[in-house]
């Protein structure tokens, strides 16, 4: 019988300002179904620091996980995955309070989760995973400079990234085979102009099943690109190949507000780094579960874009203010695993 596994990786990744994270995780004898990363930051502040919004998530500017099977996770910004965590698991994922003035050796921790399957309630869900014994399973990323956290910050020795793996260990042939392989990635469309209702488009990537998407609107220049609720007027899904049918439409305020599932706001107050009571959904972010919106899709993995042409499935949105605006998108895709009988 297959055995469930939880195991922290013995080797951690130490902080190196502007330096790379390069970590070979294989060989792993079990199918990986979940990865938790813990950022442990040892910080000193001088005077009264100026703290960036979502400050601790800016300490790692990129993170990825790949193998010969594909790019399982590619993040150009950690925040969209963090907000998927919040929208899936609620208050378990909250940015800690910033250290405050003249702190010395303050230790702050935060966890980022990558679930390979579609069931967030099951850490060993084999609807998705990275198969056992996958070779050349590599984690890569980039540490940011201390200035990404804000002004007046020093990142001390002892700042590390920890990795914990969940998985299922096969004991006989045919066990612990994931039904699909995850392909999750951030994108950063930058609208060139304002537009009318649903007047701007972005083509979803083709070649995979499309399960869901996190949409985060951020205005400003990194690391001062703060989340905003005033950039978009509405949001939708368009299917040009089906007579421009629109299976999803919502105004931005309604789209965001329906996902108010936590009591503590996520760094949305007047002073960043200070938790506040959540009066409404998190500013500038929402999750669109589109896995059952298109006919002919998979009941678990979503819209079937495996044979789609460019632009067959589109994200539609109206832009009210495109000044220094980025749409950070986190798309969750799946490829069926041929070893599990998928094609």
ZADO-1210 file (C-alpha; in nm, 4 decimals, padded with zeros to 6 digits):
<atoms>
<atom x="00.0000" y="00.0000" z="00.0000" code="UNK" pos="1"/>
<atom x="00.1260" y="00.3472" z="-00.0886" code="UNK" pos="2"/>
<atom x="00.2559" y="00.5536" z="00.2038" code="UNK" pos="3"/>
<atom x="00.1862" y="00.9229" z="00.2647" code="UNK" pos="4"/>
<atom x="00.4979" y="01.1330" z="00.3193" code="UNK" pos="5"/>
<atom x="00.5747" y="01.4738" z="00.4758" code="UNK" pos="6"/>
<atom x="00.9414" y="01.5673" z="00.4672" code="UNK" pos="7"/>
<atom x="01.1375" y="01.8897" z="00.5070" code="UNK" pos="8"/>
<atom x="01.4325" y="01.9210" z="00.2718" code="UNK" pos="9"/>
<atom x="01.7487" y="01.9135" z="00.4828" code="UNK" pos="10"/>
<atom x="01.9335" y="02.1773" z="00.2799" code="UNK" pos="11"/>
<atom x="01.7910" y="02.5308" z="00.3067" code="UNK" pos="12"/>
<atom x="01.8572" y="02.8223" z="00.0715" code="UNK" pos="13"/>
<atom x="02.0352" y="03.1148" z="00.2448" code="UNK" pos="14"/>
<atom x="01.9765" y="03.4779" z="00.1581" code="UNK" pos="15"/>
<atom x="02.2100" y="03.6444" z="-00.0909" code="UNK" pos="16"/>
<atom x="02.1036" y="03.9946" z="-00.1967" code="UNK" pos="17"/>
<atom x="02.0309" y="03.9882" z="-00.5691" code="UNK" pos="18"/>
<atom x="02.1668" y="03.6336" z="-00.5874" code="UNK" pos="19"/>
<atom x="02.0153" y="03.3197" z="-00.7254" code="UNK" pos="20"/>
<atom x="01.8401" y="03.0251" z="-00.5681" code="UNK" pos="21"/>
<atom x="01.9455" y="02.6999" z="-00.7310" code="UNK" pos="22"/>
<atom x="01.8425" y="02.3754" z="-00.5663" code="UNK" pos="23"/>
<atom x="01.8293" y="02.0260" z="-00.7144" code="UNK" pos="24"/>
<atom x="01.5475" y="01.8410" z="-00.5369" code="UNK" pos="25"/>
<atom x="01.5674" y="01.5065" z="-00.7166" code="UNK" pos="26"/>
<atom x="01.5860" y="01.2170" z="-00.6756" code="UNK" pos="27"/>
<atom x="01.2573" y="01.1997" z="-00.4894" code="UNK" pos="28"/>
<atom x="01.1221" y="00.8437" z="-00.4518" code="UNK" pos="29"/>
<atom x="00.7624" y="00.9575" z="-00.4006" code="UNK" pos="30"/>
<atom x="00.5071" y="01.1507" z="-00.6047" code="UNK" pos="31"/>
<atom x="00.5081" y="01.5140" z="-00.4913" code="UNK" pos="32"/>
<atom x="00.1567" y="01.6457" z="-00.4305" code="UNK" pos="33"/>
<atom x="00.2275" y="01.9663" z="-00.2333" code="UNK" pos="34"/>
<atom x="00.5213" y="02.1951" z="-00.1572" code="UNK" pos="35"/>
<atom x="00.5337" y="02.4448" z="00.1285" code="UNK" pos="36"/>
<atom x="00.8052" y="02.7100" z="00.1263" code="UNK" pos="37"/>
<atom x="00.8754" y="02.9033" z="00.4438" code="UNK" pos="38"/>
<atom x="01.0511" y="03.2376" z="00.4254" code="UNK" pos="39"/>
<atom x="01.2404" y="03.3086" z="00.7477" code="UNK" pos="40"/>
<atom x="01.3696" y="03.6652" z="00.7481" code="UNK" pos="41"/>
<atom x="01.6095" y="03.8021" z="01.0102" code="UNK" pos="42"/>
<atom x="01.5721" y="04.1795" z="00.9915" code="UNK" pos="43"/>
<atom x="01.7067" y="04.5003" z="01.1374" code="UNK" pos="44"/>
<atom x="01.5446" y="04.8404" z="01.0860" code="UNK" pos="45"/>
<atom x="01.6885" y="05.1861" z="01.1325" code="UNK" pos="46"/>
<atom x="01.4689" y="05.4688" z="01.2534" code="UNK" pos="47"/>
<atom x="01.1154" y="05.4411" z="01.1223" code="UNK" pos="48"/>
<atom x="01.1242" y="05.2187" z="00.8122" code="UNK" pos="49"/>
<atom x="00.9115" y="05.2822" z="00.5050" code="UNK" pos="50"/>
<atom x="00.7492" y="04.9433" z="00.4446" code="UNK" pos="51"/>
<atom x="00.6353" y="04.8219" z="00.1016" code="UNK" pos="52"/>
<atom x="00.2907" y="04.6716" z="00.0590" code="UNK" pos="53"/>
<atom x="00.3017" y="04.2894" z="00.0769" code="UNK" pos="54"/>
<atom x="00.6528" y="04.3500" z="00.2050" code="UNK" pos="55"/>
<atom x="00.7802" y="04.0033" z="00.2961" code="UNK" pos="56"/>
<atom x="00.6660" y="03.8483" z="-00.0342" code="UNK" pos="57"/>
<atom x="00.9014" y="04.0870" z="-00.2129" code="UNK" pos="58"/>
<atom x="01.2106" y="03.9330" z="-00.0521" code="UNK" pos="59"/>
<atom x="01.2080" y="03.6585" z="-00.3183" code="UNK" pos="60"/>
<atom x="01.1548" y="03.8205" z="-00.6572" code="UNK" pos="61"/>
<atom x="01.1134" y="03.4992" z="-00.8593" code="UNK" pos="62"/>
<atom x="01.0701" y="03.1269" z="-00.7954" code="UNK" pos="63"/>
<atom x="01.0310" y="02.8277" z="-01.0252" code="UNK" pos="64"/>
<atom x="01.0111" y="02.4487" z="-01.0258" code="UNK" pos="65"/>
<atom x="01.0897" y="02.2456" z="-01.3365" code="UNK" pos="66"/>
<atom x="01.1746" y="01.8957" z="-01.4572" code="UNK" pos="67"/>
<atom x="01.2037" y="01.7205" z="-01.7953" code="UNK" pos="68"/>
<atom x="00.8224" y="01.6900" z="-01.7768" code="UNK" pos="69"/>
<atom x="00.7846" y="02.0680" z="-01.7991" code="UNK" pos="70"/>
<atom x="00.7740" y="02.3898" z="-01.6014" code="UNK" pos="71"/>
<atom x="00.5535" y="02.3019" z="-01.3068" code="UNK" pos="72"/>
<atom x="00.5652" y="02.6449" z="-01.1412" code="UNK" pos="73"/>
<atom x="00.6978" y="02.9769" z="-01.2721" code="UNK" pos="74"/>
<atom x="00.6562" y="03.2887" z="-01.0581" code="UNK" pos="75"/>
<atom x="00.7711" y="03.6346" z="-01.1627" code="UNK" pos="76"/>
<atom x="00.6136" y="03.7671" z="-00.8429" code="UNK" pos="77"/>
<atom x="00.5244" y="03.5624" z="-00.5331" code="UNK" pos="78"/>
<atom x="00.2124" y="03.7613" z="-00.4518" code="UNK" pos="79"/>
<atom x="-00.0326" y="03.6007" z="-00.6993" code="UNK" pos="80"/>
<atom x="00.0400" y="03.2524" z="-00.5586" code="UNK" pos="81"/>
<atom x="00.0158" y="03.3903" z="-00.2047" code="UNK" pos="82"/>
<atom x="-00.3301" y="03.5240" z="-00.2855" code="UNK" pos="83"/>
<atom x="-00.4340" y="03.1932" z="-00.4372" code="UNK" pos="84"/>
<atom x="-00.3309" y="03.0437" z="-00.1018" code="UNK" pos="85"/>
<atom x="-00.5502" y="03.2950" z="00.0823" code="UNK" pos="86"/>
<atom x="-00.8456" y="03.2369" z="-00.1476" code="UNK" pos="87"/>
<atom x="-00.8116" y="02.8589" z="-00.1074" code="UNK" pos="88"/>
<atom x="-00.7249" y="02.8327" z="00.2638" code="UNK" pos="89"/>
<atom x="-00.8280" y="03.1672" z="00.4116" code="UNK" pos="90"/>
<atom x="-00.6626" y="03.3132" z="00.7206" code="UNK" pos="91"/>
<atom x="-00.3998" y="03.0388" z="00.7420" code="UNK" pos="92"/>
<atom x="-00.1992" y="03.2520" z="00.4966" code="UNK" pos="93"/>
<atom x="-00.1420" y="03.6045" z="00.6226" code="UNK" pos="94"/>
<atom x="00.1564" y="03.8353" z="00.5893" code="UNK" pos="95"/>
<atom x="00.3140" y="03.8978" z="00.9325" code="UNK" pos="96"/>
<atom x="00.3348" y="04.2449" z="01.0797" code="UNK" pos="97"/>
<atom x="00.6487" y="04.4370" z="00.9853" code="UNK" pos="98"/>
<atom x="00.9194" y="04.4743" z="01.2522" code="UNK" pos="99"/>
<atom x="00.8611" y="04.8442" z="01.3196" code="UNK" pos="100"/>
<atom x="01.1148" y="05.1081" z="01.4220" code="UNK" pos="101"/>
<atom x="01.4725" y="05.0330" z="01.5384" code="UNK" pos="102"/>
<atom x="01.4244" y="04.6568" z="01.5502" code="UNK" pos="103"/>
<atom x="01.7323" y="04.4337" z="01.5777" code="UNK" pos="104"/>
<atom x="01.7350" y="04.0723" z="01.4662" code="UNK" pos="105"/>
<atom x="01.3570" y="04.0543" z="01.4286" code="UNK" pos="106"/>
<atom x="01.2559" y="03.7136" z="01.2921" code="UNK" pos="107"/>
<atom x="00.9550" y="03.7139" z="01.0595" code="UNK" pos="108"/>
<atom x="00.8114" y="03.4061" z="00.8897" code="UNK" pos="109"/>
<atom x="00.5604" y="03.3439" z="00.6116" code="UNK" pos="110"/>
<atom x="00.4535" y="03.0320" z="00.4197" code="UNK" pos="111"/>
<atom x="00.3873" y="02.9940" z="00.0471" code="UNK" pos="112"/>
<atom x="00.2095" y="02.6818" z="-00.0804" code="UNK" pos="113"/>
<atom x="00.2067" y="02.5119" z="-00.4184" code="UNK" pos="114"/>
<atom x="-00.0649" y="02.2464" z="-00.4436" code="UNK" pos="115"/>
<atom x="-00.0189" y="02.0137" z="-00.7388" code="UNK" pos="116"/>
<atom x="-00.3739" y="01.8767" z="-00.7331" code="UNK" pos="117"/>
<atom x="-00.7181" y="02.0331" z="-00.7527" code="UNK" pos="118"/>
<atom x="-00.8435" y="01.9468" z="-00.4006" code="UNK" pos="119"/>
<atom x="-00.7036" y="02.1955" z="-00.1470" code="UNK" pos="120"/>
<atom x="-00.8356" y="01.9910" z="00.1456" code="UNK" pos="121"/>
<atom x="-00.6159" y="01.6880" z="00.0683" code="UNK" pos="122"/>
<atom x="-00.2366" y="01.7314" z="00.0919" code="UNK" pos="123"/>
<atom x="-00.1886" y="01.3952" z="-00.0833" code="UNK" pos="124"/>
<atom x="-00.4373" y="01.4538" z="-00.3644" code="UNK" pos="125"/>
<atom x="-00.3226" y="01.2560" z="-00.6685" code="UNK" pos="126"/>
<atom x="-00.5392" y="01.4465" z="-00.9156" code="UNK" pos="127"/>
<atom x="-00.2119" y="01.6299" z="-00.9813" code="UNK" pos="128"/>
<atom x="00.1503" y="01.5739" z="-00.8939" code="UNK" pos="129"/>
<atom x="00.5108" y="01.5354" z="-00.9989" code="UNK" pos="130"/>
<atom x="00.5669" y="01.1601" z="-01.0477" code="UNK" pos="131"/>
<atom x="00.7968" y="00.9604" z="-00.8225" code="UNK" pos="132"/>
<atom x="01.1591" y="00.9288" z="-00.9365" code="UNK" pos="133"/>
<atom x="01.1332" y="01.2281" z="-01.1725" code="UNK" pos="134"/>
<atom x="01.4917" y="01.3230" z="-01.2529" code="UNK" pos="135"/>
<atom x="01.6388" y="01.6736" z="-01.2676" code="UNK" pos="136"/>
<atom x="01.3662" y="01.8261" z="-01.0535" code="UNK" pos="137"/>
<atom x="01.5065" y="02.1734" z="-00.9992" code="UNK" pos="138"/>
<atom x="01.4041" y="02.4735" z="-00.7929" code="UNK" pos="139"/>
<atom x="01.5347" y="02.8145" z="-00.8987" code="UNK" pos="140"/>
<atom x="01.4730" y="03.1732" z="-00.8025" code="UNK" pos="141"/>
<atom x="01.6181" y="03.5115" z="-00.7134" code="UNK" pos="142"/>
<atom x="01.6608" y="03.6886" z="-00.3811" code="UNK" pos="143"/>
<atom x="01.5736" y="04.0583" z="-00.3907" code="UNK" pos="144"/>
<atom x="01.7732" y="04.3402" z="-00.2340" code="UNK" pos="145"/>
<atom x="01.6680" y="04.4623" z="00.1110" code="UNK" pos="146"/>
<atom x="01.5258" y="04.7768" z="-00.0505" code="UNK" pos="147"/>
<atom x="01.2417" y="04.5635" z="-00.1927" code="UNK" pos="148"/>
<atom x="01.1020" y="04.5440" z="00.1622" code="UNK" pos="149"/>
<atom x="01.1086" y="04.9231" z="00.1921" code="UNK" pos="150"/>
<atom x="01.3447" y="05.1898" z="00.3162" code="UNK" pos="151"/>
<atom x="01.5491" y="05.1410" z="00.6329" code="UNK" pos="152"/>
<atom x="01.5679" y="04.7589" z="00.6172" code="UNK" pos="153"/>
<atom x="01.8744" y="04.5359" z="00.6579" code="UNK" pos="154"/>
<atom x="01.8461" y="04.1632" z="00.5854" code="UNK" pos="155"/>
<atom x="02.0732" y="03.9740" z="00.8233" code="UNK" pos="156"/>
<atom x="02.2502" y="03.6407" z="00.8102" code="UNK" pos="157"/>
<atom x="02.0139" y="03.3620" z="00.9068" code="UNK" pos="158"/>
<atom x="01.7538" y="03.4601" z="00.6473" code="UNK" pos="159"/>
<atom x="01.6628" y="03.1408" z="00.4633" code="UNK" pos="160"/>
<atom x="01.4065" y="02.9687" z="00.2441" code="UNK" pos="161"/>
<atom x="01.2907" y="02.6285" z="00.3711" code="UNK" pos="162"/>
<atom x="01.1250" y="02.3660" z="00.1515" code="UNK" pos="163"/>
<atom x="00.8821" y="02.0980" z="00.2737" code="UNK" pos="164"/>
<atom x="00.7455" y="01.8269" z="00.0462" code="UNK" pos="165"/>
<atom x="00.4239" y="01.6252" z="00.0720" code="UNK" pos="166"/>
<atom x="00.3890" y="01.3113" z="-00.1331" code="UNK" pos="167"/>
<atom x="00.2805" y="00.9521" z="-00.1799" code="UNK" pos="168"/>
<atom x="00.5426" y="00.6749" z="-00.1816" code="UNK" pos="169"/>
<atom x="00.4584" y="00.3782" z="-00.4087" code="UNK" pos="170"/>
<atom x="00.5356" y="00.0345" z="-00.2681" code="UNK" pos="171"/>
<atom x="00.4258" y="-00.1619" z="-00.5729" code="UNK" pos="172"/>
<atom x="00.3970" y="-00.0916" z="-00.9451" code="UNK" pos="173"/>
<atom x="00.0959" y="00.1123" z="-01.0450" code="UNK" pos="174"/>
<atom x="00.0661" y="00.3018" z="-00.7164" code="UNK" pos="175"/>
<atom x="00.0877" y="00.6765" z="-00.6498" code="UNK" pos="176"/>
<atom x="00.0554" y="00.7746" z="-01.0152" code="UNK" pos="177"/>
<atom x="-00.0752" y="01.1316" z="-01.0510" code="UNK" pos="178"/>
<atom x="-00.3601" y="01.1728" z="-01.2968" code="UNK" pos="179"/>
<atom x="-00.2240" y="01.5030" z="-01.4287" code="UNK" pos="180"/>
<atom x="00.0893" y="01.7200" z="-01.4249" code="UNK" pos="181"/>
<atom x="00.0544" y="02.0826" z="-01.3050" code="UNK" pos="182"/>
<atom x="00.1696" y="02.3733" z="-01.5237" code="UNK" pos="183"/>
<atom x="00.1261" y="02.6950" z="-01.3227" code="UNK" pos="184"/>
<atom x="00.2678" y="03.0326" z="-01.4170" code="UNK" pos="185"/>
<atom x="00.2443" y="03.4078" z="-01.3642" code="UNK" pos="186"/>
<atom x="00.1983" y="03.6489" z="-01.6525" code="UNK" pos="187"/>
<atom x="00.2185" y="04.0286" z="-01.6492" code="UNK" pos="188"/>
<atom x="00.0067" y="04.1949" z="-01.9197" code="UNK" pos="189"/>
<atom x="00.0556" y="04.5730" z="-01.9228" code="UNK" pos="190"/>
<atom x="-00.2454" y="04.7590" z="-02.0702" code="UNK" pos="191"/>
<atom x="-00.1317" y="05.0287" z="-02.3128" code="UNK" pos="192"/>
<atom x="-00.4469" y="05.2403" z="-02.2808" code="UNK" pos="193"/>
<atom x="-00.7786" y="05.2768" z="-02.1030" code="UNK" pos="194"/>
<atom x="-01.0740" y="05.0910" z="-02.2532" code="UNK" pos="195"/>
<atom x="-01.4505" y="05.0577" z="-02.2378" code="UNK" pos="196"/>
<atom x="-01.6330" y="04.7728" z="-02.0680" code="UNK" pos="197"/>
<atom x="-01.4545" y="04.4447" z="-02.1592" code="UNK" pos="198"/>
<atom x="-01.2645" y="04.6446" z="-02.4203" code="UNK" pos="199"/>
<atom x="-00.9208" y="04.4939" z="-02.3553" code="UNK" pos="200"/>
<atom x="-00.8222" y="04.1319" z="-02.4193" code="UNK" pos="201"/>
<atom x="-00.5526" y="03.8856" z="-02.3207" code="UNK" pos="202"/>
<atom x="-00.5183" y="03.5452" z="-02.4853" code="UNK" pos="203"/>
<atom x="-00.5004" y="03.2511" z="-02.2482" code="UNK" pos="204"/>
<atom x="-00.2067" y="03.0154" z="-02.3123" code="UNK" pos="205"/>
<atom x="-00.2941" y="02.7181" z="-02.5290" code="UNK" pos="206"/>
<atom x="-00.1884" y="02.3539" z="-02.5134" code="UNK" pos="207"/>
<atom x="-00.3215" y="02.2635" z="-02.1662" code="UNK" pos="208"/>
<atom x="-00.6369" y="02.2311" z="-01.9613" code="UNK" pos="209"/>
<atom x="-00.7144" y="02.5666" z="-01.7954" code="UNK" pos="210"/>
<atom x="-00.8409" y="02.5284" z="-01.4396" code="UNK" pos="211"/>
<atom x="-00.8393" y="02.8718" z="-01.2737" code="UNK" pos="212"/>
<atom x="-00.6776" y="03.2128" z="-01.2682" code="UNK" pos="213"/>
<atom x="-00.5845" y="03.4634" z="-00.9984" code="UNK" pos="214"/>
<atom x="-00.6057" y="03.8258" z="-01.1145" code="UNK" pos="215"/>
<atom x="-00.4054" y="04.0907" z="-00.9282" code="UNK" pos="216"/>
<atom x="-00.4046" y="04.4538" z="-01.0372" code="UNK" pos="217"/>
<atom x="-00.0967" y="04.6523" z="-00.9315" code="UNK" pos="218"/>
<atom x="-00.0170" y="05.0167" z="-01.0089" code="UNK" pos="219"/>
<atom x="00.3241" y="05.1762" z="-00.9707" code="UNK" pos="220"/>
<atom x="00.6884" y="05.0882" z="-01.0220" code="UNK" pos="221"/>
<atom x="00.8251" y="04.7838" z="-00.8423" code="UNK" pos="222"/>
<atom x="00.8646" y="04.7583" z="-00.5428" code="UNK" pos="223"/>
<atom x="00.6036" y="05.0356" z="-00.5031" code="UNK" pos="224"/>
<atom x="00.3548" y="04.8615" z="-00.7341" code="UNK" pos="225"/>
<atom x="00.0641" y="04.8517" z="-00.4939" code="UNK" pos="226"/>
<atom x="-00.2563" y="04.6577" z="-00.5428" code="UNK" pos="227"/>
<atom x="-00.5516" y="04.8703" z="-00.6522" code="UNK" pos="228"/>
<atom x="-00.9284" y="04.8450" z="-00.6961" code="UNK" pos="229"/>
<atom x="-00.9560" y="05.1495" z="-00.9231" code="UNK" pos="230"/>
<atom x="-00.7764" y="05.0189" z="-01.2318" code="UNK" pos="231"/>
<atom x="-01.0405" y="04.7845" z="-01.3811" code="UNK" pos="232"/>
<atom x="-01.4132" y="04.8335" z="-01.4277" code="UNK" pos="233"/>
<atom x="-01.5118" y="04.4765" z="-01.5124" code="UNK" pos="234"/>
<atom x="-01.3819" y="04.1317" z="-01.5965" code="UNK" pos="235"/>
<atom x="-01.4965" y="03.8468" z="-01.8205" code="UNK" pos="236"/>
<atom x="-01.4157" y="03.5404" z="-02.0288" code="UNK" pos="237"/>
<atom x="-01.4653" y="03.5452" z="-02.4054" code="UNK" pos="238"/>
<atom x="-01.4840" y="03.2568" z="-02.6517" code="UNK" pos="239"/>
<atom x="-01.4434" y="03.4049" z="-03.0009" code="UNK" pos="240"/>
<atom x="-01.4651" y="03.0596" z="-03.1621" code="UNK" pos="241"/>
<atom x="-01.8128" y="03.0138" z="-03.0100" code="UNK" pos="242"/>
<atom x="-01.9707" y="03.3249" z="-03.1584" code="UNK" pos="243"/>
<atom x="-01.8054" y="03.5540" z="-02.9027" code="UNK" pos="244"/>
<atom x="-01.9969" y="03.3827" z="-02.6250" code="UNK" pos="245"/>
<atom x="-01.9167" y="03.5181" z="-02.2790" code="UNK" pos="246"/>
<atom x="-01.9660" y="03.2501" z="-02.0117" code="UNK" pos="247"/>
<atom x="-01.8393" y="03.4814" z="-01.7360" code="UNK" pos="248"/>
<atom x="-01.8967" y="03.8508" z="-01.6630" code="UNK" pos="249"/>
<atom x="-01.8729" y="04.0544" z="-01.3441" code="UNK" pos="250"/>
<atom x="-01.7929" y="04.4058" z="-01.2351" code="UNK" pos="251"/>
<atom x="-01.4575" y="04.4373" z="-01.0606" code="UNK" pos="252"/>
<atom x="-01.6067" y="04.5353" z="-00.7200" code="UNK" pos="253"/>
<atom x="-01.8415" y="04.2367" z="-00.7236" code="UNK" pos="254"/>
<atom x="-01.5728" y="03.9987" z="-00.8532" code="UNK" pos="255"/>
<atom x="-01.3396" y="04.0941" z="-00.5708" code="UNK" pos="256"/>
<atom x="-01.5964" y="04.1251" z="-00.2927" code="UNK" pos="257"/>
<atom x="-01.7467" y="03.7793" z="-00.3349" code="UNK" pos="258"/>
<atom x="-01.4217" y="03.6350" z="-00.2053" code="UNK" pos="259"/>
<atom x="-01.4168" y="03.8018" z="00.1354" code="UNK" pos="260"/>
<atom x="-01.3387" y="03.4871" z="00.3341" code="UNK" pos="261"/>
<atom x="-01.0878" y="03.6109" z="00.5909" code="UNK" pos="262"/>
<atom x="-01.1207" y="03.8366" z="00.8947" code="UNK" pos="263"/>
<atom x="-00.7747" y="03.9933" z="00.8715" code="UNK" pos="264"/>
<atom x="-00.7021" y="04.2209" z="00.5768" code="UNK" pos="265"/>
<atom x="-00.3902" y="04.1499" z="00.3719" code="UNK" pos="266"/>
<atom x="-00.1759" y="04.4617" z="00.4073" code="UNK" pos="267"/>
<atom x="-00.4553" y="04.6851" z="00.2789" code="UNK" pos="268"/>
<atom x="-00.4486" y="04.9498" z="00.5510" code="UNK" pos="269"/>
<atom x="-00.3136" y="05.3030" z="00.5367" code="UNK" pos="270"/>
<atom x="00.0208" y="05.1862" z="00.6785" code="UNK" pos="271"/>
<atom x="00.1774" y="04.8830" z="00.5110" code="UNK" pos="272"/>
<atom x="00.3050" y="04.6040" z="00.7325" code="UNK" pos="273"/>
<atom x="00.0257" y="04.6547" z="00.9896" code="UNK" pos="274"/>
<atom x="-00.2607" y="04.3976" z="00.9857" code="UNK" pos="275"/>
<atom x="-00.6125" y="04.5459" z="00.9870" code="UNK" pos="276"/>
<atom x="-00.9662" y="04.4136" z="01.0149" code="UNK" pos="277"/>
<atom x="-01.0965" y="04.3129" z="00.6713" code="UNK" pos="278"/>
<atom x="-01.3907" y="04.5361" z="00.5822" code="UNK" pos="279"/>
<atom x="-01.4160" y="04.3725" z="00.2406" code="UNK" pos="280"/>
<atom x="-01.2225" y="04.1450" z="00.0081" code="UNK" pos="281"/>
<atom x="-00.8480" y="04.1989" z="-00.0306" code="UNK" pos="282"/>
<atom x="-00.7676" y="04.5032" z="-00.2430" code="UNK" pos="283"/>
<atom x="-00.6844" y="04.4378" z="-00.6074" code="UNK" pos="284"/>
<atom x="-00.7140" y="04.0597" z="-00.6195" code="UNK" pos="285"/>
<atom x="-00.9636" y="03.7860" z="-00.7060" code="UNK" pos="286"/>
<atom x="-00.9841" y="03.4210" z="-00.8098" code="UNK" pos="287"/>
<atom x="-01.1778" y="03.3023" z="-01.1138" code="UNK" pos="288"/>
<atom x="-01.2517" y="02.9282" z="-01.1094" code="UNK" pos="289"/>
<atom x="-01.3239" y="02.8648" z="-01.4765" code="UNK" pos="290"/>
<atom x="-01.2790" y="02.4885" z="-01.4860" code="UNK" pos="291"/>
<atom x="-01.6483" y="02.4278" z="-01.5692" code="UNK" pos="292"/>
<atom x="-01.7264" y="02.7318" z="-01.7828" code="UNK" pos="293"/>
<atom x="-01.6732" y="02.5829" z="-02.1291" code="UNK" pos="294"/>
<atom x="-01.8504" y="02.2869" z="-02.2869" code="UNK" pos="295"/>
<atom x="-01.6237" y="01.9939" z="-02.3587" code="UNK" pos="296"/>
<atom x="-01.3904" y="02.0643" z="-02.0703" code="UNK" pos="297"/>
<atom x="-01.2670" y="01.8205" z="-01.8084" code="UNK" pos="298"/>
<atom x="-01.4686" y="01.8021" z="-01.4827" code="UNK" pos="299"/>
<atom x="-01.1470" y="01.8256" z="-01.2771" code="UNK" pos="300"/>
<atom x="-00.9003" y="02.0165" z="-01.4922" code="UNK" pos="301"/>
<atom x="-01.1113" y="02.2670" z="-01.6766" code="UNK" pos="302"/>
<atom x="-01.1319" y="02.4233" z="-02.0194" code="UNK" pos="303"/>
<atom x="-00.9741" y="02.2068" z="-02.2881" code="UNK" pos="304"/>
<atom x="-00.7236" y="02.4283" z="-02.4683" code="UNK" pos="305"/>
<atom x="-00.5002" y="02.1433" z="-02.5814" code="UNK" pos="306"/>
<atom x="-00.5849" y="02.1941" z="-02.9483" code="UNK" pos="307"/>
<atom x="-00.6884" y="02.5584" z="-02.9188" code="UNK" pos="308"/>
<atom x="-00.5728" y="02.8298" z="-03.1519" code="UNK" pos="309"/>
<atom x="-00.4309" y="03.1633" z="-03.0416" code="UNK" pos="310"/>
<atom x="-00.7110" y="03.3698" z="-02.8896" code="UNK" pos="311"/>
<atom x="-00.9702" y="03.0912" z="-02.8754" code="UNK" pos="312"/>
<atom x="-01.0128" y="03.1675" z="-02.5012" code="UNK" pos="313"/>
<atom x="-00.9661" y="03.5262" z="-02.3863" code="UNK" pos="314"/>
<atom x="-00.9620" y="03.7246" z="-02.0661" code="UNK" pos="315"/>
<atom x="-01.1707" y="04.0407" z="-02.1192" code="UNK" pos="316"/>
<atom x="-01.1449" y="04.3505" z="-01.9024" code="UNK" pos="317"/>
<atom x="-01.2280" y="04.7197" z="-01.9020" code="UNK" pos="318"/>
<atom x="-00.9449" y="04.9537" z="-01.7985" code="UNK" pos="319"/>
<atom x="-01.0339" y="05.2693" z="-01.6040" code="UNK" pos="320"/>
<atom x="-00.6770" y="05.3795" z="-01.5293" code="UNK" pos="321"/>
<atom x="-00.3766" y="05.2242" z="-01.7044" code="UNK" pos="322"/>
<atom x="-00.1143" y="05.4508" z="-01.5432" code="UNK" pos="323"/>
<atom x="00.1805" y="05.2224" z="-01.4489" code="UNK" pos="324"/>
<atom x="-00.0694" y="04.9356" z="-01.4395" code="UNK" pos="325"/>
<atom x="00.0224" y="04.5672" z="-01.4458" code="UNK" pos="326"/>
<atom x="-00.2231" y="04.2786" z="-01.4453" code="UNK" pos="327"/>
<atom x="-00.0461" y="04.0023" z="-01.2606" code="UNK" pos="328"/>
<atom x="-00.2115" y="03.6737" z="-01.3591" code="UNK" pos="329"/>
<atom x="-00.1510" y="03.3338" z="-01.2018" code="UNK" pos="330"/>
<atom x="-00.2851" y="03.0606" z="-01.4283" code="UNK" pos="331"/>
<atom x="-00.3335" y="02.7014" z="-01.3117" code="UNK" pos="332"/>
<atom x="-00.3076" y="02.4546" z="-01.6030" code="UNK" pos="333"/>
<atom x="-00.2883" y="02.0770" z="-01.6226" code="UNK" pos="334"/>
<atom x="-00.1550" y="01.8196" z="-01.8671" code="UNK" pos="335"/>
<atom x="-00.3021" y="01.4701" z="-01.8434" code="UNK" pos="336"/>
<atom x="-00.0452" y="01.2108" z="-01.7380" code="UNK" pos="337"/>
<atom x="-00.0057" y="00.9373" z="-02.0027" code="UNK" pos="338"/>
<atom x="00.1186" y="00.6990" z="-01.7327" code="UNK" pos="339"/>
<atom x="-00.2232" y="00.7272" z="-01.5660" code="UNK" pos="340"/>
<atom x="-00.4091" y="00.6607" z="-01.8895" code="UNK" pos="341"/>
<atom x="-00.4514" y="01.0258" z="-01.9849" code="UNK" pos="342"/>
<atom x="-00.4028" y="01.1546" z="-02.3374" code="UNK" pos="343"/>
</atoms>
